[in-house]
Each structure stands twice: as C-alpha cells, then as structure tokens.
Amino acid sequence: IGAALANLSMSKYTAYISPFVIYYVFVMLSERYFKDIYIMNPKEWIVPENYWPGKHWGIMLFILILTFIIMILNDVVIERRVNEL
C-alpha cells in the first residue's frame, strides 16, 4: 500500500510513513466505530480472535487477495506514470 501511495504522490517519504498511518487508521476505525467488522482490524489478521471461514486458511486467502489487489493497483499507477514520461 505504501508503494502504491508513493507512486501516486511521487514522494518517497509517503512510502515510509503510509503503512504505519494506514495500520493505525484501520485499528482505530475497527476498534472505535466498526466493532462488528473485525475483518478491517490488522491485529485480527495476526492473532485471530473471531470466527474466520476456513480459520487460518481463510485469513491467508484474504491477505493473498488483498495483496493481489494492491499489486494490480500499483501496476496501473506505475504504467500510467511511465506513459506520462
């Protein structure tokens, strides 16, 4: 996610800080406002406390799909930047 945001903003400092900020925002939103949507909480991905379909395989599949979505987004952004040059 940090790489995609850095490519969008053309700032290397965004790549450094954005993963930490996004992690904190997800934790804050899931613990304060969306308590029923435990899938948003990155802490839940590491140490699951709620029911996940497929248990640990379900978490791994979720993270794998999320990674592919971010990879595709990053590829689209990079392709757009290369074509602008």
C-alpha positions as CSV (number, residue, x, y, z in Angstrom):
1,I,0.0,0.0,0.0
2,G,2.9,2.3,0.8
3,A,4.4,1.7,-2.6
4,A,1.1,2.4,-4.4
5,L,0.6,5.7,-2.5
6,A,4.2,6.7,-3.1
7,N,3.7,6.2,-6.8
8,L,0.5,8.2,-6.8
9,S,2.0,11.1,-4.8
10,M,5.6,10.8,-6.3
11,S,7.1,11.1,-2.8
12,K,9.4,8.5,-1.3
13,Y,8.6,9.7,2.2
14,T,5.0,8.6,1.6
15,A,6.3,5.1,1.1
16,Y,7.9,5.2,4.5
17,I,5.1,6.5,6.6
18,S,1.9,5.5,4.9
19,P,1.9,1.8,6.0
20,F,2.1,2.9,9.7
21,V,-0.7,5.5,9.2
22,I,-3.0,3.1,7.4
23,Y,-2.4,0.4,10.0
24,Y,-3.3,2.9,12.8
25,V,-6.4,4.2,10.9
26,F,-7.7,0.6,10.3
27,V,-7.1,-0.3,14.0
28,M,-8.8,3.0,15.2
29,L,-11.8,2.6,12.9
30,S,-12.3,-1.1,13.7
31,E,-12.0,-0.6,17.5
32,R,-14.0,2.6,17.8
33,Y,-16.6,2.7,15.1
34,F,-16.9,-0.6,13.3
35,K,-16.6,-3.1,16.0
36,D,-18.7,-5.7,14.1
37,I,-16.5,-5.6,11.1
38,Y,-13.5,-7.4,12.6
39,I,-12.0,-8.1,9.2
40,M,-10.8,-4.5,9.0
41,N,-8.5,-4.8,12.0
42,P,-5.0,-5.8,11.1
43,K,-4.5,-7.2,14.6
44,E,-7.1,-9.7,13.8
45,W,-5.1,-10.9,10.8
46,I,-2.1,-11.7,13.0
47,V,-3.9,-13.1,16.1
48,P,-7.5,-14.1,15.2
49,E,-10.0,-13.8,18.0
50,N,-13.2,-14.0,15.9
51,Y,-14.6,-16.6,13.6
52,W,-13.0,-16.7,10.1
53,P,-14.3,-19.1,7.4
54,G,-11.6,-21.6,6.9
55,K,-9.8,-20.5,10.0
56,H,-6.1,-19.7,9.3
57,W,-6.5,-20.6,5.6
58,G,-9.3,-18.0,5.3
59,I,-7.0,-15.3,6.8
60,M,-4.2,-16.3,4.4
61,L,-6.6,-16.2,1.4
62,F,-7.9,-12.8,2.5
63,I,-4.4,-11.4,2.8
64,L,-3.4,-13.0,-0.6
65,I,-6.4,-11.5,-2.4
66,L,-5.7,-8.1,-0.7
67,T,-2.0,-8.3,-1.8
68,F,-3.0,-9.1,-5.5
69,I,-5.5,-6.1,-5.5
70,I,-2.8,-3.8,-4.2
71,M,-0.3,-5.2,-6.8
72,I,-2.7,-4.6,-9.6
73,L,-3.4,-1.1,-8.4
74,N,0.3,-0.4,-8.1
75,D,0.9,-1.8,-11.6
76,V,-1.8,0.5,-13.0
77,V,-0.3,3.5,-11.3
78,I,3.2,2.7,-12.5
79,E,2.1,2.1,-16.1
80,R,0.3,5.5,-16.1
81,R,3.4,7.3,-14.7
82,V,5.6,5.6,-17.3
83,N,3.3,6.5,-20.2
84,E,3.2,10.2,-19.0
85,L,7.0,10.4,-19.4
